[in-house]
Amino acid sequence: MSLYYQLEGPAGAPVVVLSNSLGTTFEMWQPQMAALLENFRVLRYDTHGHGRTTKNEKTTLPQLAEDVISVMDDAGVKQAHFCGISMGGLTGLWLARFAPERFLSITVANSAAKIGEQSGWLERARTVRQEGMSAIAKSAPSRWFTDDFVHHHHAQVDALCATLAQTNPEGYAACCEALAAADLRAEIGNIILPMQFIAGANDPVCTVADSEFMHQQVHGSHLVTIEASHLSSIEDAHGFNIALLNFIQQGD
């Protein structure tokens, strides 16, 4: 598999790895770039089967996490801060538990130790294989954003939905199957890395309760709730950036 990534920012600065959500590309992090690049290098990549990263037939959560290590190795990054949203957040949980030596901190946004139900993910994988991505793309705004944000930011929402509609159905389905099987609820109590959880107050996909559960399980972790739905890094970029920078600059 060929993993697409970009590394930007001042040479010698600490690195932040950003991991996208299901159905988006590395470009979803554009609202974070200006704030991060002042003091950090930023490593963004396209997840399995998304954007310019090619797909294998199947994938698992451990494989999605190993992709992050592969990208870091290829870019010559020994250690980094990590921030992932939704599926990217669950990837970060795995890395915090099973590859802590590679990370300075992990921020998990709008995610859960187990996202949704297995049957729902398997049904979605079947749907996109049979019918393509258009139906999923049409219903995405209600999963991703509040009605108010959709109403006032048509162009931004339409662009994200267009990206989703163009996602490789097999790549998307493979990630749905990885999410169907992923469950770290019994593992996260063993995490010892500095961790932050960012929850969206209006997130119907990964709820505040999901973040509170992880926060309670991970000793010494930090929890921030911002006024947004599922893609909080876009809906409230300013609040998200403050939370992320405050957390990762504590250790610098």
Disulfide bonds with the S-S distance in Angstrom:
none
